[in-house]
Structures are given as structure tokens and as C-alpha cells.
């Protein structure tokens, strides 16, 4: 599964989960501890970790780099980094394929 398809599937699951059970929120008007902001940050971090841990093993290095970033990136930032990595791998694979074909046709002409 490519990164875009995987992200879409994960997002659907998160949306379904949110529809079934919401994260508790502070409703008092006097809150000074910003518990709602902290809960939001926490749930976004959990989603990011779930998303990264679900990647296949070929993304281990990228996953480690993302998790080591400070501050921890948002899901959309991590998604962008992963899509960029995926595209670079595709370009590299195409160049490698073209190079191999060129060397094979060169040796066949000899």
C-alpha cells in the first residue's frame, strides 16, 4: 500500500473512532491549565505514533528520524516527509531500471 492510501485508511479509522467515543473535554469557563489543548496535543501525538508504527519496515530509518525531531511534527508534516521519501524511492528505482537497461543493451550490441 502506498503512503497516501495508508494515510487515508488510518484517517478513516480515526474518524470512525472519534464518532464512537469522543475525548473528554473541560467545559468549565475558568480553566487556566489548558487541559483541552494538552488533550488535543496528546491525541495527535498518539495518532502520529500509530501511523508511523504501521509503516512497513522499509521506512524504519525515516520513522526514526521523524520521531527524533523536536518538537515532534504534526501528522501532516510527517505525511509530507513520507510522501517525499516515497517519491524519491520511485525516482531512484526508475533511474536504476533505465541504467540497467542501458547497460544490457550496450552489452548485447557487442
C-alpha positions in Angstrom: 0.0 0.0 0.0 1.4 3.4 -0.9 1.7 6.2 1.8 -1.4 8.1 0.5 -3.6 5.0 0.7 -2.3 4.0 4.1 -2.8 7.5 5.5 -6.4 7.6 4.1 -7.2 4.3 5.7 -5.7 5.4 9.0 -7.7 8.7 8.9 -10.9 6.8 8.2 -10.3 4.6 11.3 -9.5 7.7 13.5 -12.7 9.4 12.3 -14.8 6.3 13.0 -13.2 6.0 16.4 -13.9 9.7 17.2 -17.5 9.2 16.1 -18.0 6.4 18.5 -16.2 7.9 21.5 -15.0 11.5 22.0 -12.1 12.5 24.0 -13.3 14.2 27.2 -13.1 18.0 27.2 -13.1 20.5 30.0 -16.2 22.6 29.9 -15.6 24.9 32.8 -15.0 28.5 31.7 -12.4 29.1 34.4 -9.8 26.6 33.2 -6.3 28.0 33.3 -4.3 24.8 32.8 -5.2 24.5 29.1 -6.3 20.8 29.5 -8.2 20.9 26.2 -5.0 21.9 24.3 -3.0 19.3 26.1 -5.5 16.6 25.4 -5.6 17.6 21.7 -1.8 17.5 21.5 -1.7 14.1 23.2 -4.2 12.5 20.9 -2.4 14.0 17.8 0.8 12.5 19.1 -0.8 9.1 19.7 -2.2 9.2 16.1 1.3 10.1 14.8 2.9 7.2 16.6 0.2 4.8 15.4 0.6 6.0 11.9 4.4 5.7 12.0 4.4 2.3 13.7 2.0 0.9 11.0 4.5 1.7 8.2 6.3 -1.3 6.7 9.9 -2.0 7.6 11.4 -0.2 4.6 10.5 3.1 6.3 12.3 2.3 9.6 15.0 4.9 9.1 12.6 7.7 8.1 10.3 6.7 11.0 13.2 7.0 13.5 14.2 10.4 12.0 10.7 11.7 12.4 10.3 10.5 16.0 13.6 12.2 16.9 12.5 15.6 15.6 12.0 18.2 18.3 9.3 19.4 18.6 7.5 16.3 17.3 6.0 17.1 13.9 2.3 17.0 13.2 0.7 14.1 11.3 0.5 16.3 8.1 4.2 17.2 8.4 5.2 13.5 8.9 2.9 12.5 6.0 4.6 15.1 3.7 8.0 13.8 4.7 7.0 10.2 4.0 5.4 11.1 0.6 8.6 12.9 -0.3 10.7 9.8 0.6 8.3 7.6 -1.4 8.7 9.7 -4.5 12.5 9.8 -4.1 12.5 6.0 -4.0 10.3 5.8 -7.1 12.7 8.1 -9.0 15.7 6.1 -7.8 14.1 2.9 -8.9 13.3 4.3 -12.4 16.8 5.6 -12.8 18.2 2.3 -11.7 15.9 0.5 -14.1 17.0 2.7 -17.0 20.6 2.4 -16.2 20.4 -1.4 -16.1 18.5 -1.5 -19.4 21.1 0.8 -21.0 24.0 -1.4 -19.8 22.2 -4.6 -21.0 21.5 -3.1 -24.5 25.1 -2.0 -24.7 26.5 -5.4 -23.9 24.0 -7.0 -26.3 25.4 -4.9 -29.1 28.9 -6.1 -28.6 
